[in-house]
Amino acid sequence: MRKDKDQKQFFKDLGAAAEQAVKEVRGFELTHRAWTAGINEKLHGYAKQDFGAAFAFAHNLTQARDFNDFVRIQMDYVQNCSELFLSQVKDLTQTYAKLGLGLITPPAYYFPG
């Protein structure tokens, strides 16, 4: 009789442990998706900035009147790209650091009730 109770309790505890493990894995998966979505959103924003700079450069080239204008426009574009790149790297680095420290929490909609 005692053996039956012990076995029932063992399997009950085992089932509870398995349920908890599944919840934790699911939580990790959802958190990972949220972080990835946030990073992808940032990268998409960076691409929009870069394409915007390229289109502005192309437009400005059509306004060049001589070789000096062409060189000035080219140099402005290179400087703008460098500044964009540095700000994007800084932003992405800060984001990864916050993620690593757990300071960013995924939106609540990633954790269904």
Biopython code that builds the backbone (N, CA, C, O; Angstrom):
import numpy as np
from Bio.PDB.StructureBuilder import StructureBuilder

atoms = [
    (1, "MET", "N", (0.818, -1.181, 0.000)),
    (1, "MET", "CA", (0.000, 0.000, 0.000)),
    (1, "MET", "C", (0.875, 1.264, 0.000)),
    (1, "MET", "O", (0.659, 2.180, -0.793)),
    (2, "ARG", "N", (1.846, 1.293, 0.887)),
    (2, "ARG", "CA", (2.762, 2.434, 0.966)),
    (2, "ARG", "C", (3.524, 2.591, -0.344)),
    (2, "ARG", "O", (3.769, 3.708, -0.800)),
    (3, "LYS", "N", (3.897, 1.465, -0.942)),
    (3, "LYS", "CA", (4.629, 1.483, -2.199)),
    (3, "LYS", "C", (3.786, 2.124, -3.302)),
    (3, "LYS", "O", (4.320, 2.880, -4.114)),
    (4, "ASP", "N", (2.496, 1.844, -3.348)),
    (4, "ASP", "CA", (1.605, 2.438, -4.345)),
    (4, "ASP", "C", (1.516, 3.950, -4.167)),
    (4, "ASP", "O", (1.535, 4.702, -5.142)),
    (5, "LYS", "N", (1.418, 4.393, -2.895)),
    (5, "LYS", "CA", (1.355, 5.830, -2.618)),
    (5, "LYS", "C", (2.658, 6.511, -3.040)),
    (5, "LYS", "O", (2.643, 7.590, -3.633)),
    (6, "ASP", "N", (3.774, 5.873, -2.728)),
    (6, "ASP", "CA", (5.073, 6.426, -3.097)),
    (6, "ASP", "C", (5.211, 6.539, -4.614)),
    (6, "ASP", "O", (5.713, 7.541, -5.122)),
    (7, "GLN", "N", (4.767, 5.515, -5.331)),
    (7, "GLN", "CA", (4.849, 5.546, -6.793)),
    (7, "GLN", "C", (3.951, 6.636, -7.366)),
    (7, "GLN", "O", (4.350, 7.362, -8.276)),
    (8, "LYS", "N", (2.735, 6.748, -6.830)),
    (8, "LYS", "CA", (1.818, 7.793, -7.296)),
    (8, "LYS", "C", (2.411, 9.178, -7.059)),
    (8, "LYS", "O", (2.348, 10.048, -7.928)),
    (9, "GLN", "N", (2.986, 9.373, -5.874)),
    (9, "GLN", "CA", (3.594, 10.665, -5.553)),
    (9, "GLN", "C", (4.799, 10.932, -6.447)),
    (9, "GLN", "O", (5.010, 12.056, -6.902)),
    (10, "PHE", "N", (5.582, 9.893, -6.692)),
    (10, "PHE", "CA", (6.749, 10.043, -7.569)),
    (10, "PHE", "C", (6.317, 10.518, -8.953)),
    (10, "PHE", "O", (6.891, 11.467, -9.488)),
    (11, "PHE", "N", (5.317, 9.871, -9.532)),
    (11, "PHE", "CA", (4.881, 10.245, -10.876)),
    (11, "PHE", "C", (4.163, 11.593, -10.886)),
    (11, "PHE", "O", (4.236, 12.328, -11.870)),
    (12, "LYS", "N", (3.480, 11.915, -9.808)),
    (12, "LYS", "CA", (2.854, 13.229, -9.689)),
    (12, "LYS", "C", (3.940, 14.311, -9.668)),
    (12, "LYS", "O", (3.840, 15.319, -10.367)),
    (13, "ASP", "N", (4.976, 14.083, -8.854)),
    (13, "ASP", "CA", (6.094, 15.034, -8.780)),
    (13, "ASP", "C", (6.833, 15.120, -10.112)),
    (13, "ASP", "O", (7.229, 16.204, -10.542)),
    (14, "LEU", "N", (7.012, 13.983, -10.756)),
    (14, "LEU", "CA", (7.684, 13.952, -12.051)),
    (14, "LEU", "C", (6.892, 14.746, -13.083)),
    (14, "LEU", "O", (7.462, 15.511, -13.862)),
    (15, "GLY", "N", (5.578, 14.558, -13.083)),
    (15, "GLY", "CA", (4.719, 15.308, -14.008)),
    (15, "GLY", "C", (4.788, 16.803, -13.751)),
    (15, "GLY", "O", (4.843, 17.593, -14.694)),
    (16, "ALA", "N", (4.787, 17.200, -12.483)),
    (16, "ALA", "CA", (4.867, 18.621, -12.129)),
    (16, "ALA", "C", (6.212, 19.205, -12.566)),
    (16, "ALA", "O", (6.274, 20.327, -13.070)),
    (17, "ALA", "N", (7.270, 18.449, -12.372)),
    (17, "ALA", "CA", (8.601, 18.914, -12.789)),
    (17, "ALA", "C", (8.676, 19.065, -14.299)),
    (17, "ALA", "O", (9.263, 20.021, -14.807)),
    (18, "ALA", "N", (8.075, 18.113, -15.019)),
    (18, "ALA", "CA", (8.073, 18.181, -16.482)),
    (18, "ALA", "C", (7.268, 19.390, -16.952)),
    (18, "ALA", "O", (7.683, 20.087, -17.878)),
    (19, "GLU", "N", (6.133, 19.643, -16.330)),
    (19, "GLU", "CA", (5.323, 20.816, -16.688)),
    (19, "GLU", "C", (6.104, 22.098, -16.452)),
    (19, "GLU", "O", (6.082, 23.004, -17.286)),
    (20, "GLN", "N", (6.783, 22.180, -15.339)),
    (20, "GLN", "CA", (7.581, 23.372, -15.033)),
    (20, "GLN", "C", (8.692, 23.552, -16.048)),
    (20, "GLN", "O", (8.949, 24.673, -16.487)),
    (21, "ALA", "N", (9.354, 22.476, -16.428)),
    (21, "ALA", "CA", (10.427, 22.555, -17.424)),
    (21, "ALA", "C", (9.883, 23.050, -18.758)),
    (21, "ALA", "O", (10.516, 23.877, -19.414)),
    (22, "VAL", "N", (8.723, 22.558, -19.165)),
    (22, "VAL", "CA", (8.109, 22.996, -20.424)),
    (22, "VAL", "C", (7.779, 24.481, -20.366)),
    (22, "VAL", "O", (8.016, 25.207, -21.331)),
    (23, "LYS", "N", (7.229, 24.943, -19.228)),
    (23, "LYS", "CA", (6.911, 26.371, -19.072)),
    (23, "LYS", "C", (8.171, 27.222, -19.178)),
    (23, "LYS", "O", (8.160, 28.274, -19.818)),
    (24, "GLU", "N", (9.250, 26.772, -18.556)),
    (24, "GLU", "CA", (10.491, 27.540, -18.598)),
    (24, "GLU", "C", (11.080, 27.588, -20.000)),
    (24, "GLU", "O", (11.553, 28.636, -20.438)),
    (25, "VAL", "N", (11.056, 26.474, -20.700)),
    (25, "VAL", "CA", (11.565, 26.446, -22.075)),
    (25, "VAL", "C", (10.711, 27.336, -22.958)),
    (25, "VAL", "O", (11.245, 28.088, -23.774)),
    (26, "ARG", "N", (9.398, 27.266, -22.811)),
    (26, "ARG", "CA", (8.496, 28.104, -23.599)),
    (26, "ARG", "C", (8.751, 29.575, -23.299)),
    (26, "ARG", "O", (8.767, 30.399, -24.214)),
    (27, "GLY", "N", (8.948, 29.910, -22.034)),
    (27, "GLY", "CA", (9.245, 31.291, -21.660)),
    (27, "GLY", "C", (10.541, 31.774, -22.284)),
    (27, "GLY", "O", (10.621, 32.904, -22.766)),
    (28, "PHE", "N", (11.559, 30.916, -22.276)),
    (28, "PHE", "CA", (12.830, 31.274, -22.900)),
    (28, "PHE", "C", (12.650, 31.487, -24.394)),
    (28, "PHE", "O", (13.180, 32.446, -24.956)),
    (29, "GLU", "N", (11.908, 30.601, -25.037)),
    (29, "GLU", "CA", (11.679, 30.699, -26.481)),
    (29, "GLU", "C", (10.963, 32.001, -26.822)),
    (29, "GLU", "O", (11.340, 32.687, -27.772)),
    (30, "LEU", "N", (9.944, 32.341, -26.060)),
    (30, "LEU", "CA", (9.200, 33.570, -26.318)),
    (30, "LEU", "C", (10.057, 34.800, -26.059)),
    (30, "LEU", "O", (9.988, 35.783, -26.798)),
    (31, "THR", "N", (10.866, 34.740, -25.006)),
    (31, "THR", "CA", (11.770, 35.853, -24.722)),
    (31, "THR", "C", (12.775, 36.023, -25.854)),
    (31, "THR", "O", (13.048, 37.142, -26.287)),
    (32, "HIS", "N", (13.314, 34.925, -26.325)),
    (32, "HIS", "CA", (14.273, 34.971, -27.428)),
    (32, "HIS", "C", (13.629, 35.576, -28.667)),
    (32, "HIS", "O", (14.237, 36.405, -29.344)),
    (33, "ARG", "N", (12.393, 35.163, -28.967)),
    (33, "ARG", "CA", (11.687, 35.730, -30.122)),
    (33, "ARG", "C", (11.482, 37.229, -29.971)),
    (33, "ARG", "O", (11.638, 37.980, -30.933)),
    (34, "ALA", "N", (11.135, 37.662, -28.773)),
    (34, "ALA", "CA", (10.912, 39.091, -28.533)),
    (34, "ALA", "C", (12.202, 39.873, -28.736)),
    (34, "ALA", "O", (12.203, 40.920, -29.384)),
    (35, "TRP", "N", (13.304, 39.362, -28.180)),
    (35, "TRP", "CA", (14.591, 40.036, -28.357)),
    (35, "TRP", "C", (14.979, 40.079, -29.827)),
    (35, "TRP", "O", (15.426, 41.110, -30.330)),
    (36, "THR", "N", (14.807, 38.955, -30.509)),
    (36, "THR", "CA", (15.157, 38.890, -31.925)),
    (36, "THR", "C", (14.309, 39.870, -32.734)),
    (36, "THR", "O", (14.814, 40.547, -33.629)),
    (37, "ALA", "N", (13.026, 39.938, -32.414)),
    (37, "ALA", "CA", (12.144, 40.875, -33.111)),
    (37, "ALA", "C", (12.610, 42.307, -32.882)),
    (37, "ALA", "O", (12.591, 43.122, -33.805)),
    (38, "GLY", "N", (13.028, 42.616, -31.659)),
    (38, "GLY", "CA", (13.519, 43.959, -31.357)),
    (38, "GLY", "C", (14.789, 44.290, -32.120)),
    (38, "GLY", "O", (14.936, 45.394, -32.645)),
    (39, "ILE", "N", (15.696, 43.345, -32.181)),
    (39, "ILE", "CA", (16.945, 43.559, -32.919)),
    (39, "ILE", "C", (16.647, 43.692, -34.407)),
    (39, "ILE", "O", (17.202, 44.568, -35.070)),
    (40, "ASN", "N", (15.782, 42.838, -34.939)),
    (40, "ASN", "CA", (15.426, 42.920, -36.362)),
    (40, "ASN", "C", (14.789, 44.264, -36.693)),
    (40, "ASN", "O", (15.040, 44.837, -37.753)),
    (41, "GLU", "N", (13.963, 44.760, -35.777)),
    (41, "GLU", "CA", (13.341, 46.068, -35.983)),
    (41, "GLU", "C", (14.408, 47.161, -36.044)),
    (41, "GLU", "O", (14.337, 48.064, -36.878)),
    (42, "LYS", "N", (15.390, 47.070, -35.160)),
    (42, "LYS", "CA", (16.487, 48.043, -35.187)),
    (42, "LYS", "C", (17.264, 47.964, -36.497)),
    (42, "LYS", "O", (17.561, 48.988, -37.112)),
    (43, "LEU", "N", (17.592, 46.748, -36.919)),
    (43, "LEU", "CA", (18.352, 46.588, -38.162)),
    (43, "LEU", "C", (17.569, 47.110, -39.355)),
    (43, "LEU", "O", (18.144, 47.699, -40.270)),
    (44, "HIS", "N", (16.267, 46.898, -39.347)),
    (44, "HIS", "CA", (15.419, 47.422, -40.419)),
    (44, "HIS", "C", (15.473, 48.952, -40.421)),
    (44, "HIS", "O", (15.547, 49.574, -41.482)),
    (45, "GLY", "N", (15.436, 49.552, -39.236)),
    (45, "GLY", "CA", (15.552, 51.005, -39.135)),
    (45, "GLY", "C", (16.890, 51.512, -39.645)),
    (45, "GLY", "O", (16.962, 52.548, -40.305)),
    (46, "TYR", "N", (17.946, 50.778, -39.336)),
    (46, "TYR", "CA", (19.269, 51.166, -39.826)),
    (46, "TYR", "C", (19.315, 51.110, -41.359)),
    (46, "TYR", "O", (19.867, 52.000, -42.007)),
    (47, "ALA", "N", (18.737, 50.068, -41.915)),
    (47, "ALA", "CA", (18.726, 49.929, -43.382)),
    (47, "ALA", "C", (17.965, 51.092, -44.012)),
    (47, "ALA", "O", (18.381, 51.617, -45.045)),
    (48, "LYS", "N", (16.852, 51.498, -43.399)),
    (48, "LYS", "CA", (16.094, 52.633, -43.924)),
    (48, "LYS", "C", (16.936, 53.904, -43.890)),
    (48, "LYS", "O", (16.904, 54.702, -44.827)),
    (49, "GLN", "N", (17.691, 54.090, -42.803)),
    (49, "GLN", "CA", (18.568, 55.257, -42.702)),
    (49, "GLN", "C", (19.626, 55.222, -43.811)),
    (49, "GLN", "O", (19.883, 56.227, -44.474)),
    (50, "ASP", "N", (20.231, 54.046, -43.998)),
    (50, "ASP", "CA", (21.298, 53.910, -44.991)),
    (50, "ASP", "C", (20.781, 54.148, -46.414)),
    (50, "ASP", "O", (21.421, 54.832, -47.212)),
    (51, "PHE", "N", (19.616, 53.573, -46.714)),
    (51, "PHE", "CA", (19.042, 53.791, -48.046)),
    (51, "PHE", "C", (18.641, 55.248, -48.234)),
    (51, "PHE", "O", (18.796, 55.801, -49.323)),
    (52, "GLY", "N", (18.130, 55.866, -47.186)),
    (52, "GLY", "CA", (17.782, 57.282, -47.260)),
    (52, "GLY", "C", (19.004, 58.130, -47.568)),
    (52, "GLY", "O", (18.942, 59.050, -48.384)),
    (53, "ALA", "N", (20.106, 57.820, -46.915)),
    (53, "ALA", "CA", (21.356, 58.551, -47.170)),
    (53, "ALA", "C", (21.826, 58.327, -48.608)),
    (53, "ALA", "O", (22.296, 59.261, -49.258)),
    (54, "ALA", "N", (21.702, 57.103, -49.103)),
    (54, "ALA", "CA", (22.125, 56.799, -50.476)),
    (54, "ALA", "C", (21.252, 57.533, -51.494)),
    (54, "ALA", "O", (21.756, 58.057, -52.487)),
    (55, "PHE", "N", (19.952, 57.567, -51.246)),
    (55, "PHE", "CA", (19.058, 58.277, -52.169)),
    (55, "PHE", "C", (19.332, 59.773, -52.144)),
    (55, "PHE", "O", (19.311, 60.424, -53.188)),
    (56, "ALA", "N", (19.589, 60.325, -50.959)),
    (56, "ALA", "CA", (19.927, 61.749, -50.860)),
    (56, "ALA", "C", (21.228, 62.030, -51.603)),
    (56, "ALA", "O", (21.354, 63.051, -52.278)),
    (57, "PHE", "N", (22.187, 61.130, -51.479)),
    (57, "PHE", "CA", (23.458, 61.272, -52.193)),
    (57, "PHE", "C", (23.223, 61.280, -53.700)),
    (57, "PHE", "O", (23.757, 62.130, -54.412)),
    (58, "ALA", "N", (22.426, 60.337, -54.182)),
    (58, "ALA", "CA", (22.144, 60.271, -55.619)),
    (58, "ALA", "C", (21.454, 61.547, -56.084)),
    (58, "ALA", "O", (21.775, 62.076, -57.148)),
    (59, "HIS", "N", (20.513, 62.039, -55.293)),
    (59, "HIS", "CA", (19.832, 63.281, -55.661)),
    (59, "HIS", "C", (20.812, 64.453, -55.678)),
    (59, "HIS", "O", (20.804, 65.267, -56.601)),
    (60, "ASN", "N", (21.654, 64.529, -54.649)),
    (60, "ASN", "CA", (22.625, 65.628, -54.582)),
    (60, "ASN", "C", (23.606, 65.590, -55.743)),
    (60, "ASN", "O", (24.054, 66.634, -56.217)),
    (61, "LEU", "N", (23.939, 64.391, -56.201)),
    (61, "LEU", "CA", (24.844, 64.303, -57.358)),
    (61, "LEU", "C", (24.235, 64.936, -58.596)),
    (61, "LEU", "O", (24.952, 65.487, -59.431)),
    (62, "THR", "N", (22.929, 64.862, -58.718)),
    (62, "THR", "CA", (22.285, 65.475, -59.897)),
    (62, "THR", "C", (22.379, 66.992, -59.841)),
    (62, "THR", "O", (22.181, 67.666, -60.852)),
    (63, "GLN", "N", (22.680, 67.532, -58.663)),
    (63, "GLN", "CA", (22.789, 68.986, -58.505)),
    (63, "GLN", "C", (24.223, 69.494, -58.708)),
    (63, "GLN", "O", (24.461, 70.702, -58.710)),
    (64, "ALA", "N", (25.163, 68.581, -58.877)),
    (64, "ALA", "CA", (26.568, 68.982, -59.032)),
    (64, "ALA", "C", (26.746, 69.761, -60.331)),
    (64, "ALA", "O", (26.282, 69.345, -61.393)),
    (65, "ARG", "N", (27.434, 70.911, -60.223)),
    (65, "ARG", "CA", (27.672, 71.749, -61.402)),
    (65, "ARG", "C", (29.054, 71.529, -61.995)),
    (65, "ARG", "O", (29.286, 71.779, -63.177)),
    (66, "ASP", "N", (29.969, 71.054, -61.151)),
    (66, "ASP", "CA", (31.324, 70.835, -61.641)),
    (66, "ASP", "C", (31.992, 69.755, -60.784)),
    (66, "ASP", "O", (31.376, 69.171, -59.893)),
    (67, "PHE", "N", (33.257, 69.514, -61.081)),
    (67, "PHE", "CA", (33.984, 68.468, -60.378)),
    (67, "PHE", "C", (34.119, 68.783, -58.885)),
    (67, "PHE", "O", (34.040, 67.878, -58.055)),
    (68, "ASN", "N", (34.319, 70.052, -58.539)),
    (68, "ASN", "CA", (34.436, 70.435, -57.127)),
    (68, "ASN", "C", (33.144, 70.117, -56.362)),
    (68, "ASN", "O", (33.197, 69.639, -55.229)),
    (69, "ASP", "N", (32.001, 70.378, -56.972)),
    (69, "ASP", "CA", (30.727, 70.014, -56.351)),
    (69, "ASP", "C", (30.635, 68.502, -56.160)),
    (69, "ASP", "O", (30.207, 68.011, -55.114)),
    (70, "PHE", "N", (31.046, 67.785, -57.192)),
    (70, "PHE", "CA", (31.008, 66.324, -57.117)),
    (70, "PHE", "C", (31.842, 65.828, -55.941)),
    (70, "PHE", "O", (31.388, 64.974, -55.179)),
    (71, "VAL", "N", (33.048, 66.349, -55.786)),
    (71, "VAL", "CA", (33.940, 65.930, -54.698)),
    (71, "VAL", "C", (33.343, 66.312, -53.344)),
    (71, "VAL", "O", (33.386, 65.514, -52.408)),
    (72, "ARG", "N", (32.784, 67.523, -53.226)),
    (72, "ARG", "CA", (32.184, 67.968, -51.975)),
    (72, "ARG", "C", (31.000, 67.067, -51.601)),
    (72, "ARG", "O", (30.867, 66.655, -50.449)),
    (73, "ILE", "N", (30.153, 66.769, -52.574)),
    (73, "ILE", "CA", (28.998, 65.905, -52.329)),
    (73, "ILE", "C", (29.463, 64.512, -51.906)),
    (73, "ILE", "O", (28.903, 63.921, -50.983)),
    (74, "GLN", "N", (30.469, 64.002, -52.573)),
    (74, "GLN", "CA", (31.023, 62.687, -52.237)),
    (74, "GLN", "C", (31.578, 62.677, -50.811)),
    (74, "GLN", "O", (31.327, 61.744, -50.049)),
    (75, "MET", "N", (32.326, 63.712, -50.458)),
    (75, "MET", "CA", (32.906, 63.789, -49.118)),
    (75, "MET", "C", (31.818, 63.920, -48.048)),
    (75, "MET", "O", (31.917, 63.312, -46.982)),
    (76, "ASP", "N", (30.780, 64.715, -48.333)),
    (76, "ASP", "CA", (29.653, 64.831, -47.392)),
    (76, "ASP", "C", (28.987, 63.480, -47.192)),
    (76, "ASP", "O", (28.626, 63.114, -46.073)),
    (77, "TYR", "N", (28.828, 62.748, -48.275)),
    (77, "TYR", "CA", (28.189, 61.433, -48.191)),
    (77, "TYR", "C", (29.042, 60.461, -47.356)),
    (77, "TYR", "O", (28.517, 59.735, -46.511)),
    (78, "VAL", "N", (30.330, 60.456, -47.597)),
    (78, "VAL", "CA", (31.227, 59.567, -46.844)),
    (78, "VAL", "C", (31.185, 59.930, -45.355)),
    (78, "VAL", "O", (31.141, 59.045, -44.500)),
    (79, "GLN", "N", (31.199, 61.222, -45.050)),
    (79, "GLN", "CA", (31.135, 61.650, -43.651)),
    (79, "GLN", "C", (29.792, 61.252, -43.039)),
    (79, "GLN", "O", (29.746, 60.757, -41.913)),
    (80, "ASN", "N", (28.702, 61.467, -43.776)),
    (80, "ASN", "CA", (27.373, 61.102, -43.286)),
    (80, "ASN", "C", (27.292, 59.596, -43.022)),
    (80, "ASN", "O", (26.747, 59.174, -42.002)),
    (81, "CYS", "N", (27.826, 58.795, -43.928)),
    (81, "CYS", "CA", (27.815, 57.333, -43.748)),
    (81, "CYS", "C", (28.618, 56.923, -42.526)),
    (81, "CYS", "O", (28.212, 56.032, -41.781)),
    (82, "SER", "N", (29.749, 57.566, -42.322)),
    (82, "SER", "CA", (30.574, 57.255, -41.148)),
    (82, "SER", "C", (29.836, 57.575, -39.862)),
    (82, "SER", "O", (29.856, 56.788, -38.916)),
    (83, "GLU", "N", (29.183, 58.730, -39.827)),
    (83, "GLU", "CA", (28.432, 59.121, -38.639)),
    (83, "GLU", "C", (27.253, 58.176, -38.398)),
    (83, "GLU", "O", (26.992, 57.782, -37.262)),
    (84, "LEU", "N", (26.541, 57.814, -39.473)),
    (84, "LEU", "CA", (25.439, 56.866, -39.349)),
    (84, "LEU", "C", (25.932, 55.532, -38.806)),
    (84, "LEU", "O", (25.342, 54.965, -37.886)),
    (85, "PHE", "N", (27.019, 55.040, -39.386)),
    (85, "PHE", "CA", (27.570, 53.754, -38.964)),
    (85, "PHE", "C", (27.947, 53.771, -37.489)),
    (85, "PHE", "O", (27.616, 52.844, -36.749)),
    (86, "LEU", "N", (28.638, 54.822, -37.063)),
    (86, "LEU", "CA", (29.058, 54.905, -35.658)),
    (86, "LEU", "C", (27.864, 54.984, -34.714)),
    (86, "LEU", "O", (27.868, 54.355, -33.656)),
    (87, "SER", "N", (26.842, 55.752, -35.089)),
    (87, "SER", "CA", (25.674, 55.851, -34.212)),
    (87, "SER", "C", (24.916, 54.525, -34.169)),
    (87, "SER", "O", (24.389, 54.142, -33.124)),
    (88, "GLN", "N", (24.861, 53.824, -35.305)),
    (88, "GLN", "CA", (24.179, 52.531, -35.335)),
    (88, "GLN", "C", (24.931, 51.488, -34.510)),
    (88, "GLN", "O", (24.315, 50.708, -33.785)),
    (89, "VAL", "N", (26.237, 51.474, -34.617)),
    (89, "VAL", "CA", (27.045, 50.533, -33.830)),
    (89, "VAL", "C", (26.879, 50.830, -32.343)),
    (89, "VAL", "O", (26.717, 49.910, -31.541)),
    (90, "LYS", "N", (26.917, 52.104, -31.970)),
    (90, "LYS", "CA", (26.747, 52.489, -30.569)),
    (90, "LYS", "C", (25.375, 52.042, -30.061)),
    (90, "LYS", "O", (25.269, 51.470, -28.976)),
    (91, "ASP", "N", (24.336, 52.301, -30.837)),
    (91, "ASP", "CA", (22.975, 51.926, -30.443)),
    (91, "ASP", "C", (22.834, 50.415, -30.304)),
    (91, "ASP", "O", (22.265, 49.927, -29.327)),
    (92, "LEU", "N", (23.348, 49.683, -31.275)),
    (92, "LEU", "CA", (23.241, 48.228, -31.242)),
    (92, "LEU", "C", (24.044, 47.644, -30.072)),
    (92, "LEU", "O", (23.597, 46.700, -29.420)),
    (93, "THR", "N", (25.208, 48.196, -29.813)),
    (93, "THR", "CA", (26.033, 47.744, -28.694)),
    (93, "THR", "C", (25.317, 47.975, -27.367)),
    (93, "THR", "O", (25.304, 47.103, -26.498)),
    (94, "GLN", "N", (24.726, 49.149, -27.221)),
    (94, "GLN", "CA", (23.983, 49.443, -25.992)),
    (94, "GLN", "C", (22.788, 48.504, -25.843)),
    (94, "GLN", "O", (22.485, 48.044, -24.742)),
    (95, "THR", "N", (22.116, 48.226, -26.949)),
    (95, "THR", "CA", (20.961, 47.328, -26.910)),
    (95, "THR", "C", (21.391, 45.936, -26.478)),
    (95, "THR", "O", (20.763, 45.337, -25.605)),
    (96, "TYR", "N", (22.454, 45.414, -27.078)),
    (96, "TYR", "CA", (22.937, 44.083, -26.691)),
    (96, "TYR", "C", (23.386, 44.058, -25.238)),
    (96, "TYR", "O", (23.157, 43.073, -24.535)),
    (97, "ALA", "N", (24.020, 45.127, -24.783)),
    (97, "ALA", "CA", (24.457, 45.182, -23.389)),
    (97, "ALA", "C", (23.246, 45.145, -22.459)),
    (97, "ALA", "O", (23.262, 44.443, -21.448)),
    (98, "LYS", "N", (22.198, 45.895, -22.794)),
    (98, "LYS", "CA", (20.985, 45.893, -21.975)),
    (98, "LYS", "C", (20.328, 44.521, -21.991)),
    (98, "LYS", "O", (19.843, 44.047, -20.963)),
    (99, "LEU", "N", (20.312, 43.888, -23.154)),
    (99, "LEU", "CA", (19.739, 42.545, -23.235)),
    (99, "LEU", "C", (20.519, 41.577, -22.363)),
    (99, "LEU", "O", (19.940, 40.749, -21.658)),
    (100, "GLY", "N", (21.830, 41.690, -22.420)),
    (100, "GLY", "CA", (22.686, 40.804, -21.628)),
    (100, "GLY", "C", (22.507, 41.015, -20.137)),
    (100, "GLY", "O", (22.618, 40.071, -19.354)),
    (101, "LEU", "N", (22.231, 42.247, -19.741)),
    (101, "LEU", "CA", (22.048, 42.545, -18.328)),
    (101, "LEU", "C", (20.600, 42.332, -17.877)),
    (101, "LEU", "O", (20.278, 42.450, -16.695)),
    (102, "GLY", "N", (19.744, 42.020, -18.837)),
    (102, "GLY", "CA", (18.348, 41.790, -18.503)),
    (102, "GLY", "C", (17.571, 43.058, -18.215)),
    (102, "GLY", "O", (16.532, 43.011, -17.557)),
    (103, "LEU", "N", (18.061, 44.194, -18.701)),
    (103, "LEU", "CA", (17.377, 45.461, -18.432)),
    (103, "LEU", "C", (16.208, 45.699, -19.380)),
    (103, "LEU", "O", (15.325, 46.508, -19.096)),
    (104, "ILE", "N", (16.206, 44.991, -20.506)),
    (104, "ILE", "CA", (15.097, 45.116, -21.450)),
    (104, "ILE", "C", (14.207, 43.902, -21.257)),
    (104, "ILE", "O", (14.671, 42.762, -21.293)),
    (105, "THR", "N", (12.944, 44.156, -21.056)),
    (105, "THR", "CA", (12.004, 43.043, -20.939)),
    (105, "THR", "C", (11.140, 43.021, -22.185)),
    (105, "THR", "O", (10.739, 44.072, -22.684)),
    (106, "PRO", "N", (10.855, 41.847, -22.683)),
    (106, "PRO", "CA", (10.045, 41.741, -23.876)),
    (106, "PRO", "C", (8.622, 42.242, -23.596)),
    (106, "PRO", "O", (8.167, 42.219, -22.452)),
    (107, "PRO", "N", (7.931, 42.691, -24.634)),
    (107, "PRO", "CA", (6.561, 43.154, -24.449)),
    (107, "PRO", "C", (5.669, 42.051, -23.885)),
    (107, "PRO", "O", (5.906, 40.866, -24.116)),
    (108, "ALA", "N", (4.641, 42.461, -23.142)),
    (108, "ALA", "CA", (3.762, 41.503, -22.474)),
    (108, "ALA", "C", (3.030, 40.601, -23.451)),
    (108, "ALA", "O", (2.687, 39.472, -23.101)),
    (109, "TYR", "N", (2.780, 41.076, -24.685)),
    (109, "TYR", "CA", (2.031, 40.242, -25.623)),
    (109, "TYR", "C", (2.808, 39.011, -26.068)),
    (109, "TYR", "O", (2.244, 38.142, -26.733)),
    (110, "TYR", "N", (4.067, 38.916, -25.723)),
    (110, "TYR", "CA", (4.824, 37.702, -26.044)),
    (110, "TYR", "C", (4.612, 36.614, -24.993)),
    (110, "TYR", "O", (5.047, 35.477, -25.174)),
    (111, "PHE", "N", (3.957, 36.959, -23.916)),
    (111, "PHE", "CA", (3.707, 35.988, -22.861)),
    (111, "PHE", "C", (2.210, 35.819, -22.665)),
    (111, "PHE", "O", (1.601, 36.479, -21.823)),
    (112, "PRO", "N", (1.628, 34.930, -23.451)),
    (112, "PRO", "CA", (0.183, 34.740, -23.322)),
    (112, "PRO", "C", (-0.189, 34.252, -21.920)),
    (112, "PRO", "O", (0.539, 33.486, -21.288)),
    (113, "GLY", "N", (-1.355, 34.730, -21.456)),
    (113, "GLY", "CA", (-1.844, 34.436, -20.113)),
    (113, "GLY", "C", (-1.921, 33.001, -19.810)),
    (113, "GLY", "O", (-2.319, 32.623, -18.708)),
]
sb = StructureBuilder()
sb.init_structure("model")
sb.init_model(0)
sb.init_chain("A")
sb.init_seg("    ")
for serial, (resi, resn, name, xyz) in enumerate(atoms, 1):
    if name == "N":
        sb.init_residue(resn, " ", resi, " ")
    sb.init_atom(name, np.array(xyz, "f"), 0.0, 1.0, " ", f" {name:<3s}", serial, name[0])
structure = sb.get_structure()
